[in-house]
Amino acid sequence: MKRFCLALDLVDDPALIAEYEHWHKKENGWPEIKKSILDSGLTNMEIYRTGNRLFMIMDTEDNFSFENKAAMDAANPKVQEWEELMWKLQQPMPWAKENEKWILMDKIFQL
C-alpha cells in the first residue's frame, strides 16, 4: 500500500463551500466517480476541510500511478463532467502550476 496526501483550496464563499460538501456526502456522490476512483487503484480516500482548505488522504495499491489515473480520467466523460462541476467550486493554491488542482504534499514528520 502507498499513501499520498494532497491539498487544494475551495473558493472562499460559504455557499460554494456548502455546495462542495453537498456533492461529497455519500447520498449525493456520483457512483461513476466512486467506480473510477476504485478502478484507478485507490483503496481508500478521505477529504478533510478547514476554512476553504481541503486535505486529501489517498491509500492506493502498490502499482498506483498518477499518470495512469490521469489518463483514465481524461478518457472518462463522466469524470470530466464531475471535474468541470468541481472546478467551479475550487481554486488553485497560490504556488500551483498552471492547470494544477490537487497538490501533492511532502511528509515532514512521522512518529
Contact map, one row per residue, 1 for C-alpha under 8 A:
111000000000000000000000000000000000000000000000000000000011110000000000000000000000000000000000000000000000000
111100000000000000000000000000000000000000000000000000000011110000000000000000000000000000000000000000000000000
111110000000000000000000000000000000000000000000000000001111000000000000000000000000000000000000000000000000000
011111000000000000000000000000000000000000000000000000001110000000000000000000000000000000000000000000011000000
001111100000000000000000000000000000000000000000000000111100000000000000000000000000000000000000000000011100000
000111110000000000000000000000000000000000000000000000111000000000000000000000000000000000000000000001111000000
000011111000000000000000000000000000000000000000000011110000000000000000000000000000000000000000000001111000000
000001111100000000000000000000000000000000000000000011100000000000000000000000000000000001111000000011100000000
000000111110000000000000000000000000000000000000000111000000000000000000000000000000000001111000000000000000000
000000011111000110000000000000000000000000000000000111000000000000000000000000000000000011100000000000000000000
000000001111100110000000000000000000000000000000000100000000000000000000000000000000000011100000000000000000000
000000000111110110000000000000000000000000000000001100000000000000000000000000000000000000000000000000000000000
000000000011111110000000000000000000000000000000000000000000000000000000000000000000000000000000000000000000000
000000000001111111000000000000000000000000000000000000000000000000000000000000000000000000000000000000000000000
000000000000111111100000000000000000000000000000000000000000000000000000000000000000000000000000000000000000000
000000000111111111110000000000000000000000000000000000000000000000000000000000000000000010000000000000000000000
000000000111111111111000000000000000000000000000000100000000000000000000000000000000000010000000000000000000000
000000000000011111111100000000000000000000000000000000000000000000000000000000000000000000000000000000000000000
000000000000001111111110000000000000000000000000000000000000000000000000000000000000000010000000000000000000000
000000000000000111111111000000000000000000000000000000000000000000000000000000000000010010000000000000000000000
000000000000000011111111100000000000000000000000000000000000000000000000000000000000000000000000000000000000000
000000000000000001111111100100000000000000000000000000000000000000000000000000000000000000000000000000000000000
000000000000000000111111100110000000000000000000000000000000000000000000000000000000000000000000000000000000000
000000000000000000011111110110000000000000000000000000000000000000000000000000000000000000000000000000000000000
000000000000000000001111111110000000000000000000000000000000000000000000000000000000000000000000000000000000000
000000000000000000000001111110000000000000000000000000000000000000000000000000000000000000000000000000000000000
000000000000000000000000111110000000000000000000000000000000000000000000000000000000000000000000000000000000000
000000000000000000000111111111000000000000000000000000000000000000000000000000000000000000000000000000000000000
000000000000000000000011111111101100000000000000000000000000000000000000000000000000000000000000000000000000000
000000000000000000000000000111111100000000000000000000000000000000000000000000000000000000000000000000000000000
000000000000000000000000000011111110000000000000000000000000000000000000000000000000000000000000000000000000000
000000000000000000000000000001111111000000000000000000000000000000000000000001100000000000000000000000000000000
000000000000000000000000000011111111100000000000000000000000000000000000000001100100000000000000000000000000000
000000000000000000000000000011111111110000000000000000000000000000000000000000000000000000000000000000000000000
000000000000000000000000000000111111111000000000000000000000000000000000000000000000000000000000000000000000000
000000000000000000000000000000011111111100000000000000000000000000000001100000100000000000000000000000000000000
000000000000000000000000000000001111111111000000000000000000000000000000000000000000000000000000000000000000000
000000000000000000000000000000000111111111100000000000000000000000000000000000000000000000000000000000000000000
000000000000000000000000000000000011111111000000000000000000000000000000000000000000000000000000000000000000000
000000000000000000000000000000000001111111000000000000000000000100011001000000000000000000000000000000000000000
000000000000000000000000000000000000111111100000000000000001101100000000000000000000000000000000000000000000000
000000000000000000000000000000000000111111111000000000000111100100000000000000000000000000000000000000000000000
000000000000000000000000000000000000010011111000000000000111100000000000000000000000000000000000000000000000000
000000000000000000000000000000000000000001111100000000001111000000000000000000000000000000000000000000000000000
000000000000000000000000000000000000000001111110000000011110000000000000000000000000000000000000000000000000000
000000000000000000000000000000000000000000011111000000011100000000000000000000000000000000000000000000000000000
000000000000000000000000000000000000000000001111100001111000000000000000000000000000000000000000000000000000000
000000000000000000000000000000000000000000000111110001110000000000000000000000000000000000000000000000000000000
000000000000000000000000000000000000000000000011111111100000000000000000000000000000000000000000000000000000000
000000000000000000000000000000000000000000000001111111000000000000000000000000000000000000000000000000000000000
000000000001000000000000000000000000000000000000111110000000000000000000000000000000000000000000000000000000000
000000001111000010000000000000000000000000000000111111000000000000000000000000000000000000000000000000000000000
000000111100000000000000000000000000000000000000111111100000000000000000000000000000000000000000000000000000000
000000111100000000000000000000000000000000000011110111110000000000000000000000000000000000000000000000000000000
000011110000000000000000000000000000000000000011100011111000000000000000000000000000000000000000000000000000000
000011100000000000000000000000000000000000001111000001111100000000000000000000000000000000000000000000000000000
001111000000000000000000000000000000000000011110000000111110000000000000000000000000000000000000000000000000000
001110000000000000000000000000000000000001111100000000011111000000000000000000000000000000000000000000000000000
111100000000000000000000000000000000000001111000000000001111100000000000000000000000000000000000000000000000000
111000000000000000000000000000000000000011110000000000000111111100000000000000000000000000000000000000000000000
110000000000000000000000000000000000000011100000000000000011111100000000000000000000000000000000000000000000000
110000000000000000000000000000000000000000000000000000000001111100000000000000000000000000000000000000000000000
000000000000000000000000000000000000000010000000000000000001111110000000000000000000000000000000000000000000000
000000000000000000000000000000000000000111000000000000000001111111011000000000000000000000000000000000000000000
000000000000000000000000000000000000000000000000000000000000001111111000000000000000000000000000000000000000000
000000000000000000000000000000000000000000000000000000000000000111111100000000000000000000000000000000000000000
000000000000000000000000000000000000000000000000000000000000000011111110000000000000000000000000000000000000000
000000000000000000000000000000000000000100000000000000000000000111111111000000000000000000000000000000000000000
000000000000000000000000000000000000000100000000000000000000000111111111100000000000000000000000000000000000000
000000000000000000000000000000000000000000000000000000000000000001111111110000000000000000000000000000000000000
000000000000000000000000000000000000000000000000000000000000000000111111111000000000000000000000000000000000000
000000000000000000000000000000000001000100000000000000000000000000011111111100000000000000000000000000000000000
000000000000000000000000000000000001000000000000000000000000000000001111111110110000000000000000000000000000000
000000000000000000000000000000000000000000000000000000000000000000000111111110110000000000000000000000000000000
000000000000000000000000000000000000000000000000000000000000000000000011111110000000000000000000000000000000000
000000000000000000000000000000000000000000000000000000000000000000000001111111110000000000000000000000000000000
000000000000000000000000000000000000000000000000000000000000000000000000111111111000000000000000000000000000000
000000000000000000000000000000011000000000000000000000000000000000000000000111111100000000000000000000000000000
000000000000000000000000000000011001000000000000000000000000000000000000110111111110000000000000000000000000000
000000000000000000000000000000000000000000000000000000000000000000000000110111111111000000000000000000000000000
000000000000000000000000000000000000000000000000000000000000000000000000000011111111100000000000000000000000000
000000000000000000000000000000001000000000000000000000000000000000000000000001111111110000000000000000000000000
000000000000000000000000000000000000000000000000000000000000000000000000000000111111111000000000000000000000000
000000000000000000000000000000000000000000000000000000000000000000000000000000011111111100000000000000000000000
000000000000000000000000000000000000000000000000000000000000000000000000000000001111111110000000000000000000000
000000000000000000010000000000000000000000000000000000000000000000000000000000000111111111000000000000000000000
000000000000000000000000000000000000000000000000000000000000000000000000000000000011111111100000000000000000000
000000000000000000000000000000000000000000000000000000000000000000000000000000000001111111100000000000000000000
000000000110000110110000000000000000000000000000000000000000000000000000000000000000111111100000000000000000000
000000011110000000000000000000000000000000000000000000000000000000000000000000000000011111110000000000000000000
000000011110000000000000000000000000000000000000000000000000000000000000000000000000001111111000000010000000000
000000011000000000000000000000000000000000000000000000000000000000000000000000000000000001111111001111000000000
000000011000000000000000000000000000000000000000000000000000000000000000000000000000000000111111000010000000000
000000000000000000000000000000000000000000000000000000000000000000000000000000000000000000011111000000000000000
000000000000000000000000000000000000000000000000000000000000000000000000000000000000000000011111100000000000000
000000000000000000000000000000000000000000000000000000000000000000000000000000000000000000011111111110100000000
000000000000000000000000000000000000000000000000000000000000000000000000000000000000000000000011111100000000000
000000000000000000000000000000000000000000000000000000000000000000000000000000000000000000000001111100000000000
000000000000000000000000000000000000000000000000000000000000000000000000000000000000000000010001111110000000000
000000000000000000000000000000000000000000000000000000000000000000000000000000000000000000010001111111100000000
000000010000000000000000000000000000000000000000000000000000000000000000000000000000000000111001001111100000000
000001110000000000000000000000000000000000000000000000000000000000000000000000000000000000010000000111110000000
000001110000000000000000000000000000000000000000000000000000000000000000000000000000000000000001000111111000000
000111100000000000000000000000000000000000000000000000000000000000000000000000000000000000000000000001111100000
000111100000000000000000000000000000000000000000000000000000000000000000000000000000000000000000000000111110000
000010000000000000000000000000000000000000000000000000000000000000000000000000000000000000000000000000011111000
000000000000000000000000000000000000000000000000000000000000000000000000000000000000000000000000000000001111110
000000000000000000000000000000000000000000000000000000000000000000000000000000000000000000000000000000000111110
000000000000000000000000000000000000000000000000000000000000000000000000000000000000000000000000000000000011111
000000000000000000000000000000000000000000000000000000000000000000000000000000000000000000000000000000000011111
000000000000000000000000000000000000000000000000000000000000000000000000000000000000000000000000000000000000111
